[in-house]
Structure formats: structure tokens, C-alpha cells
Amino acid sequence: IISVITQDEIRKSGARDLVDIMNLVPGFGFSGDVAEVVGIATRGLYANEGKVLILIDGIELNETNYGTLQFGNHISADHIKQVEIIRGPGSSMYGGSAELAVIKITTLSPDEDRAYAQVTPSFNKGEVNSGLNSKIDAGFSKKMGDLGVAVTGSFKNGPRSNELIWNKGLSYDMSENSQLSGLPIYVNAAATFKGLEARFIQDNYSYKLQDYYQITTEDREEIFNSTMALLKYKW
């Protein structure tokens, strides 16, 4: 069972990140995990334990410890051209983390001429936050003969969710206690020359939290930073 979500559909939906896009697909949902990670579920099965393979421009996003990806104010919709989803055991073809589904994300290609920039305010309890509580997305691609280059980047801040989190009968508002922290940037750079393709991705994703295994008033920080690279040649 395959779904394809195009760039035009993403724009018309008003999606802000990958969570919003996946909520358009039947059978997918999201739930909380250890350390307030926002994890993915599909067809009634929790899948954040390395059971969904997530690819961006051919590079696997699943981290190597547990095979997961952290969602929530993470992968910006402004960079995504298309999302292709296999609902079902894609592991028969892709192996690894593709036990329950495969999500393939395509972004800006070095084979096109395009440039864009966008600033999106972050909403918290109906009010627009200014300054660092905004999302800045930009991208540039150019084809010059046999050489093609593309660079996309994001700087984002603000909460990962505005929902209540519950634990042992206690709750608190994530809109006040789930801010991105550190240097929350995403950079995806690619170059092609004839049959050669090189790509580099730096994905910094960390956030503050209050709840680890129980409700506390102590601020903590979880860090999930990834550096990825791809080099291939079509012979």
C-alpha cells in the first residue's frame, strides 16, 4: 500500500513539519516516549523502536543506537518536495528498520534552478512568539552544465507540542516546557557532476524537558545531533 504526497498537496495542507504531513496519511499517528520523545506509530502499532525506515534524499535518518527518529518541530515542510510512504513490511525489500513502513522524503535537487526563503512565527497558546521562537527556512539550487549544487537550511525554535503530558496522574503543558534548545539547525548540501553525487546533512535537534521518568520541576536537556554523508557514482 503506497501513498505519495506531492509538494502542491503539502503547501495546500498548511503543514509545518513532517508530523503534519504524516497526519495526512491514513494509519499513522504519534505518541510520547521516554524523555518526551515524540515517536511514530502505524496501523495501531507503536513503531519508534526502529520499526519504520525514514530516508531523506537517499540517506537513512534513523539513529544508530535504537533506530528511531525524533519528531515534533523537526523536519521542516518547506524543504520537502515529495513524500512517498509504504505502509506494510517494506523490510522485504529495504531491510533494517523497514519492518512496518518506509517513509522516503525528497528535498531540493541540484538538477533544478530554484531559490526560496521563508520566516514562520511559532504559535503558543494562540499568541505569536517573536524573536527566536520562529522558524527560518531557505534553499538554493543551480544547474550549471554538468555541475549541479543545492543547499537547504533551517533554524528553528519554539515548542515541540502544545499538548498536555501526563504521568502518574500529574500533568503539565508541553507548550511551556518542550522548547528546542542549543543550536537547532538543519543543513542539507548536495552536489552532482555527471554520474557523481555527494551529499552532506547536519541535523542538530535538542530540547528542554521537565519529565524524565516522573514529573519534576528540574529542567533537563535531551540531545539528538546527527551528521550524515553520502557519496555515490553511477557507472
Salt bridges, closest charged atoms under 4 A:
ASP8 OD2 - LYS12 NZ 3.16
GLU36 OE1 - ARG160 NH2 3.45
GLU49 OE1 - LYS51 NZ 3.90
ASP57 OD2 - ARG199 NH1 3.19
ASP78 OD2 - LYS135 NZ 2.87
GLU84 OE2 - LYS104 NZ 3.88
ASP111 OD1 - LYS143 NZ 3.50
GLU112 OE2 - LYS81 NZ 2.81
ASP137 OD1 - HIS79 NE2 3.28
ASP137 OD2 - LYS135 NZ 2.71
ASP173 OD2 - LYS125 NZ 3.49
GLU176 OE2 - LYS125 NZ 3.58
GLU197 OE2 - ARG199 NE 3.85
GLU197 OE1 - LYS232 NZ 3.70
ASP203 OD2 - HIS74 NE2 2.83
GLU218 OE1 - ARG220 NH2 3.92
